[in-house]
């Protein structure tokens, strides 16, 4: 039986509550489809930082290098560790080390969830955000001067390389080409951000010339956010920089009713290194400990992991089970229900066909 080695990092806050539900569902589907998942549970988190002074051990990246994938819950406990320390010490460190440059974030209106937007039904909203995940605005180049004085300065550079920009564009075009509508939208702001964004636009058009079968358009990020809210059904695939992609991938799922169900994949498309799968939501310390967090983003991210490992049918079975439970099963309070995290996890595991 094929066995996969999965590095499991539940992380902080509700990550610790939703992770066991993700594993519960993955175990059921794996045994149904004839493979196994061998979990290496790693306690790396803000709690770990408080005890050891770092988010992971010095050889942490080495420890996970030979795994088939990383399954991650959530990172952040601002009352104990500043957010930029926890994010850069764990999540971004893994993305960078393993060159997970394509962050794939599907946005879909699911059955049983009322979209906050009027007159939208299942099938109307179904698009994918492709977020550049290795550079752009998420750069640590810069510094502070004259700290604590009236003259204090903070400078941070955005870095857009031709290599990094072209490869995310190409990934987005290849993905779009495989979809029915073949429509790729680029998020830009080249009227205001006058160096990096015109460069982003140039590379978008240069790569577009290799894909005449793909319909393209581009919007400045400000009007694009308005279009997400007013016309989410217009989008098929949206490619954005690290920051724009991050913002859009909270807004998109919010338009489908809740960010809590949104999954994501941090992919190293060349498969030279492990890819990482995590819900879009964060650690939500305000609801941690109450067993009310919605585990669907975690579970759906697990489905994306199975798809990446080549188990497409098993991945589809998980998504079908999520849809069945959203339609008729227990719901957590964010979706208007009274069920617990565990109730929803168990119901999805039982619905696996
Ligand atoms: N689910 C992972 C998590 O905790 N994400 C929180 C977050 O702020 N992520 C920022 C990012 O994706 O760049």
Boltz pocket constraint, residues with backbone or C-beta under 6 A from the ligand:
constraints:
  - pocket:
      binder: B
      contacts: [[A, 72], [A, 73], [A, 74], [A, 75], [A, 76], [A, 87], [A, 246], [A, 278], [A, 279], [A, 280], [A, 281], [A, 282], [A, 283]]
      max_distance: 6.0
